[in-house]
Amino acid sequence: MPSEMITLQLGQCGNQIGFEFWKQLCIEHGISPEGILEEFASAGSDRKDVFFYQADDDHYIPRAVLLDLEPRVIHTIMNSPYAKLYNPENVYLSKHGGGAGNNWASGYAQGEKLNEEVFDIINREADGSDNLEGFVLCHSIAGGTGSGMGSYILEHLSDRFPKKLVQTYSVFPNLDEISDVVVQPYNSLLTLKRLTESADCVMVLDNTALNRIASDRLHIQNPSFAQINTLVSTIMSASTATLRYPSYMNNDLISLVAPLIPTPRLHFLMTGYTPLTADHEQNTTTVLDVMQRLLQPKNMMVSLSPDRGNQHCYISILNIIQSLQRIRERKLASFIPWGPASIQVALSRRSPYVTASHKVSGLLLANHTNISSPMFQDSLEEFDNSRSVVEDLVREYQAAATPDYVHWNPDSNQ
């Protein structure tokens, strides 16, 4: 019996990338925007029930829960051609509709207040599954709802479903642009704590790298949110291909991610995908070429540090790869010194209903030690410095309340 996954979409970003993901799955499985199986797809051997279930009238419904604290994005989805695809009982909007104001604390507090209503929906969806393997959470770590409410739901998912996997597709902010959200670093760091402690696997989607790839590889000068979200949906569908088109291995989520996670906390994975070309471009693809491109930093969906000397990785590569020996001989990947130097390969079928301009495509899932620098270290240093300044200020105010303040030394700990 195939395992089943429930997708949770939170906030503006989470619902937008989730919407593109379901559009892509419908195309790949031959399902119309209304959830009706197309005649040409009736004899397929794919596993639609991993992400869909059938209603009494046989139309397909996503195993998805849509959550937001403000109505704009969900209203757009429910007025799109895909409106009839979703179960309306699985769509939750906050009654006051004011959003979280890009504030992590507000999103977290509202998640706590709406706890029973939200988890009634999640529990009902879980109860309707025959072989639930886990949850997929789509969100941003920089806003208010995706970060704050997402953090609350993450904590309580692991409490309520301790034996189920929790995987996230987490969008990290674009560091090349000045954000209008002044509390973005705080939102991100507070969310990272919950991603570290409550998620089993985090797919890092770096907006900086996504914009770079859209510009450099797809030749889009100023990529829109819709174009970036389409790029994300390509990664999401490729990373679930072996679940939906089963072969001899990696037919469930645990077998896919377990080789990549050496210890429970080291579960932040980066992705790479090739070929990425504009629709009008035609390229010749070979197995070795795809393999080599997957290992190049420019094809990674995370901004890597220029210094690659000390990076190590666990690597799993999805799709047709037959050139492992040549990769090892050329030492194109360096590995952790305390673990096996293995590259795992899974062969996945392609959807017969989607016309591709290339014969070979590949997805890389990698657990790089190099991710610690661009993703976490800079924020931590800023917080350490800020905390030190504030603690010094508190100590000085405390000293000012004593008669000895005129003799107080700011460099002392007294």
C-alpha positions in Angstrom: 0.0 0.0 0.0 1.5 3.4 -1.0 2.2 5.9 1.7 0.3 9.1 1.8 1.3 12.7 2.4 -0.7 15.6 3.6 0.4 19.1 2.4 0.0 22.1 4.7 0.2 25.5 3.1 0.7 28.5 5.3 0.6 32.2 4.6 1.1 34.0 1.3 4.2 32.3 0.2 3.2 28.8 1.3 -0.1 29.0 -0.5 1.4 30.4 -3.7 4.1 27.7 -4.0 1.5 25.1 -3.0 -0.9 26.3 -5.7 1.9 25.9 -8.4 2.8 22.5 -6.9 -0.8 21.2 -7.3 -1.0 22.6 -10.9 2.1 20.7 -11.7 0.9 17.5 -10.2 -2.4 17.7 -12.1 -0.5 18.1 -15.3 1.8 15.2 -14.6 -1.1 12.8 -13.5 -3.5 13.8 -16.2 -6.0 15.4 -13.9 -8.1 18.4 -15.0 -8.4 21.7 -13.0 -11.8 20.4 -11.8 -10.2 17.2 -10.5 -11.5 14.9 -13.3 -9.2 12.3 -14.6 -8.6 12.9 -18.3 -9.5 10.0 -20.7 -5.9 9.7 -21.9 -4.7 9.1 -18.4 -7.2 6.4 -17.4 -4.7 3.5 -17.9 -1.8 5.1 -16.0 0.3 3.1 -13.5 1.2 6.2 -11.4 0.3 6.5 -7.7 -2.1 9.4 -7.6 -3.2 8.5 -4.1 0.1 9.6 -2.5 -1.1 13.2 -2.8 -4.7 12.9 -3.9 -7.8 11.0 -2.8 -11.0 10.3 -4.7 -14.4 11.6 -3.7 -17.6 9.7 -4.0 -18.1 11.0 -7.5 -14.6 9.8 -8.4 -13.0 13.2 -8.9 -9.6 13.7 -7.3 -9.0 16.0 -4.3 -5.6 17.1 -3.0 -4.6 16.0 0.4 -4.0 19.6 1.2 -4.9 22.0 4.0 -4.8 25.7 3.1 -4.2 28.1 6.0 -3.9 31.9 6.1 -4.5 34.8 8.4 -5.4 37.2 5.6 -7.7 36.4 2.6 -6.0 37.7 -0.5 -4.0 34.7 -1.8 -6.6 32.1 -0.8 -9.3 34.2 -2.5 -7.2 34.2 -5.6 -6.8 30.5 -5.5 -10.6 29.9 -4.9 -11.4 32.1 -7.9 -8.9 30.4 -10.2 -9.7 27.6 -12.7 -8.5 25.2 -10.0 -11.1 26.3 -7.4 -13.1 23.1 -7.6 -10.0 21.0 -7.1 -9.7 21.6 -3.4 -11.9 20.5 -0.5 -13.5 23.7 0.8 -13.6 22.2 4.3 -9.8 22.2 4.2 -9.5 25.9 3.6 -9.1 28.0 6.7 -9.1 31.8 6.9 -8.9 33.8 10.0 -12.2 35.4 10.8 -10.8 38.9 11.4 -8.6 38.7 8.2 -6.0 41.1 9.5 -3.0 38.8 8.9 0.0 38.7 11.2 1.6 42.0 10.0 4.8 40.3 9.1 5.3 39.7 12.8 6.4 36.2 14.1 5.0 36.8 17.5 1.6 37.7 16.1 1.5 34.7 13.9 2.5 32.4 16.7 -0.1 33.8 19.1 -2.9 33.5 16.5 -1.8 30.0 15.8 -2.2 29.2 19.5 -5.6 30.9 19.6 -6.8 29.0 16.5 -5.2 25.7 17.6 -8.4 23.6 17.9 -10.0 24.9 14.6 -6.8 24.3 12.6 -6.0 20.9 14.1 -9.6 19.7 13.7 -9.0 20.1 9.9 -5.6 18.4 10.0 -6.9 15.6 12.2 -9.9 15.0 9.9 -7.6 14.8 6.9 -5.2 12.4 8.7 -8.1 10.2 9.8 -9.2 9.9 6.2 -5.8 8.5 5.2 -5.2 4.7 5.0 -1.4 4.8 5.3 -0.3 8.3 6.3 3.5 8.7 6.2 3.8 12.3 7.1 3.2 16.0 6.4 4.7 18.4 3.9 4.7 22.1 5.1 5.1 24.9 2.6 5.9 28.3 4.1 8.3 31.3 4.2 10.5 31.9 7.3 10.6 35.7 6.9 6.9 36.8 7.1 4.4 36.6 9.8 1.9 33.7 9.1 4.4 31.3 7.5 7.0 31.9 10.2 5.0 32.4 13.3 1.9 30.3 12.8 4.1 27.8 10.9 6.3 27.5 14.0 3.3 26.8 16.2 2.0 24.1 13.9 5.4 22.5 13.6 5.7 22.2 17.3 2.3 20.7 17.7 2.5 18.4 14.7 5.5 16.6 16.3 3.5 16.3 19.6 0.2 15.1 18.0 1.8 12.9 15.4 5.1 11.7 16.9 5.5 8.8 14.5 4.9 10.7 11.3 7.5 12.5 9.3 7.4 16.2 9.0 9.1 17.6 5.9 9.1 21.3 5.0 9.7 23.4 1.9 11.0 26.5 3.6 11.6 29.7 1.5 14.5 31.8 2.9 14.6 35.6 2.2 16.4 37.2 -0.7 19.6 38.7 0.7 20.3 40.8 -2.4 17.3 43.0 -1.8 16.4 45.4 1.0 13.3 44.0 2.6 10.2 46.0 3.6 9.9 43.7 6.6 12.2 45.3 9.1 11.8 42.4 11.6 12.7 39.8 8.9 15.9 38.6 10.7 14.0 38.1 14.0 11.2 36.1 12.2 13.8 34.0 10.4 15.8 33.1 13.5 12.8 32.3 15.6 11.5 30.0 12.9 14.9 28.3 12.5 14.7 27.2 16.1 11.4 25.4 15.4 12.7 24.0 12.1 15.7 22.6 13.9 13.8 21.0 16.8 10.4 20.0 15.3 11.0 19.2 11.6 12.5 15.9 10.3 13.6 17.3 7.0 13.9 20.9 5.7 14.2 21.6 2.0 15.9 25.0 1.9 14.7 27.2 -0.9 16.8 30.3 -1.0 15.2 33.3 -2.7 18.6 34.8 -3.5 19.6 31.7 -5.4 16.2 31.2 -7.1 16.3 34.7 -8.5 19.9 34.2 -9.7 18.9 31.0 -11.4 15.9 32.6 -13.1 18.1 35.4 -14.3 21.2 33.4 -15.4 19.7 30.1 -16.5 16.2 31.1 -17.7 17.3 34.6 -18.9 14.5 36.4 -17.0 15.8 39.8 -16.0 13.2 40.6 -13.3 11.6 37.4 -12.4 8.1 37.6 -10.9 6.8 35.8 -7.9 4.8 33.5 -10.2 7.9 32.6 -12.2 9.9 31.9 -9.0 7.0 29.8 -7.6 6.9 27.8 -10.9 10.6 27.1 -10.4 9.9 25.9 -6.8 7.1 23.7 -8.0 9.5 22.0 -10.5 11.8 21.1 -7.5 8.9 19.9 -5.4 7.4 17.7 -8.1 10.9 16.2 -9.0 11.6 15.5 -5.4 8.4 13.5 -5.0 8.7 11.7 -8.4 9.8 8.4 -7.0 6.9 8.4 -4.6 4.4 8.9 -7.4 6.1 6.9 -10.1 7.5 4.0 -8.1 10.5 2.0 -9.1 12.8 -0.4 -7.3 13.8 2.0 -4.5 12.9 5.3 -2.8 9.2 4.6 -3.0 8.5 6.4 0.3 9.7 9.6 1.9 11.7 7.9 4.7 13.8 5.9 2.2 14.4 9.1 0.2 15.7 11.4 3.0 17.1 8.9 5.5 20.5 8.5 3.7 20.9 12.3 3.7 20.5 12.9 7.4 23.3 11.6 9.5 22.0 13.0 12.8 18.5 14.3 13.7 19.5 18.0 13.8 21.5 18.0 10.5 18.4 17.8 8.3 18.6 21.0 6.3 18.9 19.9 2.6 19.7 21.9 -0.5 18.5 21.0 -4.0 19.9 21.4 -7.5 18.1 20.8 -10.8 19.1 20.5 -14.4 18.5 21.2 -17.2 16.7 24.5 -16.6 16.1 26.2 -19.9 13.6 28.6 -21.4 10.7 27.0 -23.3 12.1 27.9 -26.7 15.5 26.4 -26.1 16.5 22.8 -27.1 19.5 21.1 -25.6 21.2 17.8 -25.9 21.4 16.1 -22.5 23.5 13.1 -21.5 23.7 11.2 -18.3 27.3 12.4 -17.5 26.5 16.0 -18.4 23.4 16.1 -16.1 25.4 14.5 -13.3 28.2 17.0 -13.6 25.9 19.9 -13.8 24.1 18.8 -10.6 27.3 19.1 -8.7 27.9 22.7 -9.8 27.1 25.5 -7.3 25.4 27.6 -10.0 22.7 25.0 -10.3 22.0 24.9 -6.5 18.9 26.4 -5.1 20.9 27.8 -2.2 23.6 30.4 -2.3 26.9 28.7 -1.4 30.0 30.3 0.0 32.7 30.8 -2.7 35.2 28.8 -0.6 34.4 25.2 -1.4 37.6 23.8 0.2 36.0 22.4 3.4 32.5 21.6 2.3 31.4 18.0 2.7 28.1 16.5 1.8 25.7 13.5 1.8 24.4 13.3 -1.7 21.4 11.6 -3.2 20.6 12.0 -6.9 17.2 11.4 -8.5 17.0 10.3 -12.1 19.0 8.6 -14.8 22.7 8.5 -13.7 25.1 5.8 -14.9 28.4 7.7 -14.6 29.2 7.3 -10.9 32.7 5.9 -11.4 33.8 8.9 -13.5 32.5 11.3 -10.9 34.5 9.6 -8.2 37.6 9.5 -10.4 37.4 13.2 -11.0 36.7 13.9 -7.3 33.8 16.3 -8.2 32.3 15.8 -4.7 34.1 15.8 -1.3 32.5 13.9 1.5 32.4 14.0 5.3 35.5 12.3 6.8 33.5 10.3 9.4 30.8 8.8 7.2 30.4 6.7 4.0 31.4 8.4 0.8 28.2 7.3 -1.1 26.2 8.7 -3.9 22.7 7.1 -4.0 20.9 6.9 -7.2 17.2 6.5 -7.9 15.7 6.0 -11.4 12.3 7.6 -11.8 9.9 7.4 -14.6 8.7 10.7 -16.2 5.0 11.6 -16.6 3.8 10.3 -20.0 1.4 13.3 -20.2 4.1 16.0 -20.2 6.2 16.8 -23.2 9.8 17.5 -22.3 12.4 19.2 -24.5 15.2 17.0 -23.1 15.9 13.3 -22.7 17.6 13.4 -19.3 16.9 15.5 -16.3 18.2 15.3 -12.7 17.5 16.5 -9.2 20.1 16.7 -6.6 19.3 16.4 -2.9 22.4 17.3 -0.8 23.2 17.8 2.8 26.2 20.3 2.7 28.1 21.5 5.7 28.6 24.7 3.7 25.0 25.6 4.3 25.8 26.8 7.8 27.6 30.0 6.6 25.1 31.7 4.3 22.0 30.5 6.1 22.7 30.8 9.8 26.1 32.2 10.8 25.6 35.8 9.7 22.3 36.1 11.6 23.7 34.5 14.7 26.7 36.9 14.8 24.3 39.9 14.6 22.1 38.6 17.4 25.2 37.9 19.6 26.4 41.4 19.1 23.0 42.9 19.8 22.5 40.8 22.9 25.9 41.9 24.2 25.1 45.6 23.7 21.7 45.3 25.4 23.1 43.3 28.3 25.8 46.0 28.8 23.0 48.6 28.8 21.0 46.7 31.4 24.0 46.3 33.6 24.7 50.0 33.4 21.2 51.0 34.3 21.4 48.6 37.3 24.7 50.2 38.3 23.2 53.6 38.0 20.8 52.8 40.8 23.7 52.3 43.2 25.8 55.0 45.0 29.0 53.6 43.4 27.9 54.3 39.9 30.4 57.2 39.6 33.1 54.6 40.0 31.5 52.0 37.7 33.7 50.4 35.1 31.7 49.5 31.9 34.2 46.8 31.1 33.6 45.0 34.4 31.0 42.4 35.0 29.9 43.9 38.2 
